[in-house]
Amino acid sequence: MKMSPWNQSCHINNPNLDKFDEDVSHNYNSKICLIGSLVREEGHIYSLATKNDLLYTGSDSKNIRVWKNMKEFSAFKSNSGLVKAIIISGDKIFTGHQDGKVRVWKVQPNNRSSYKPAGTLPTFFDIFKASIRPSNYFMSAKHNRASIWIKHWDAISCLSMDHNHGLLYSASWDRTFKVWKADNSKCLESVKAHEDAVNSVVASVDGIVYTGSADGTVKVWQREFSGKIMRHVLVHTLLNQECAVTALTVNKSGSVVYCGSSDGVVNFWDKEKNLTHGGVLKGHKLAVLCLESAANLVFSGSADKTIFVWRKEGSVHTCLSVLTGHNGPVKCLAVEEDKESTRNDQKWVLYSGSLDKSVKVWSVSEMAPIMQNGHEDHVQ
């Protein structure tokens, strides 16, 4: 399998990285440490989401569990399909499943520990309504039959939310991403985005949408309106490689786009420089499976069971730490600001979910010193 096309930057030159300790993290300072682990032997962890003081975990047991202060707070269960993605919008929780459905749940206003099903995307009524008109059908190559455009016909791989416009994005192995109105569950658009499974979709704060696929490409989509009609137009292809794109994230300001690949490399682009390629972050031995960002920090989780913590300063990315302790691939990440965070020492709580059936909780400070023999990744 071919590596990413950009190889200007050096591999992290640190002999310690070849000696992964399965029990503790490679922390060279107290600014980054393991807080604890959440373990419930019922399924591999595929998805995480956090809001306020609650953590949501999804697994192949079909359960969505809710945790508070590292203790189980609540749980709710879908009828079918392992939980591959979770996203929260107001009092609604959207979950994406292996069976191609997006399910909607609502927290009860008088009981925060009670969650009730609030529907499925698309709704049964919308499917029935769409099925009446022949123009709503297309030929599904995989199933060799006519399919309704508002419905995903393969696993949901990722969910993303444009909170400013109330738009939910769902990416699927059926090679499309779909756009939904979060308040009424209407499917507004279906985009045939790639030539293979869409593994990741990210809606940026500036209205730009990024998609990454098993076909090796990262695409940039601009949202446009013509009257009341909305559509997403392809404006750029950032990456075209042989190995699969497995994860995407965009920093909070939307200024930097990060892409993880099956070759273990993280590429990044600078939007303030017209999305010019900024370089690569290397260190993982196996595929990057998930990415997350917070302020100047970027986290990458991998099939090699580790999590790399990177800090961006200007155009330089420095590896602060390599977190170890999981006994299986790190499948998902979520991050929230630590309550003890201050202006002089911004701290974050990082959650990592793994196929070892556990979630680990880490404390990460932006003021952490550089790890021993750490490498600054800088590409002009």
ABEGO torsion letter per residue (X at the ends): XBBBABAABBBBBBAAAABBBAABBBBABAABBBAEBBBBBAEBBABBBBBEABBBBBBAAGBBBBBBGGBBABBBBBABEBBABBBBBEABBBBBBAAGBBBBBBBBAABAABBBBAEBOBBAAAAAAAAABAAABBBBAAAGBBBBAABBABBBABBBBBAAAGBBBBBBAAGBBBBBBAAAGBBABBBBABABBBABBBBBAAGBBBBBBAAGBBBBBBBBBBEABBBBBBABBABBBABBBABBBBBAAGABBBBBBAAGBBBBBBAAAGGBBAEBBBGBABBBABBBBBEABBBBBBAAGBBBBBBBBEABBBBABBBBGBABBBABBBBBBBAABBAABBBBBBBBBBAAGBBBBBBBBAABBBBBGBBBBBBX
